[in-house]
């Protein structure tokens, strides 16, 4: 009887681990999708359009991933 109880507990732990993994995957997917959308939209802009937003071509990935502003030389 003790074996059945332990086995049942392990099954519940495995199931909650799977649910947690799926939840983390979906969360990461949405975050990545949002960053890709920003990247795609900014990549389509010309240099003049980027300059109007005070951006350079090198800034696109940083802005898409919401990283801090780099110091300009």
Secondary structure, DSSP 8 states (H G I E B T S, - for coil): -HHHHHHHHHHHHHHHHHHHHHHHHHHHHHHHHHHHHHHHHHHTS-HHHHHHTT--GGGHHHHHTT-------
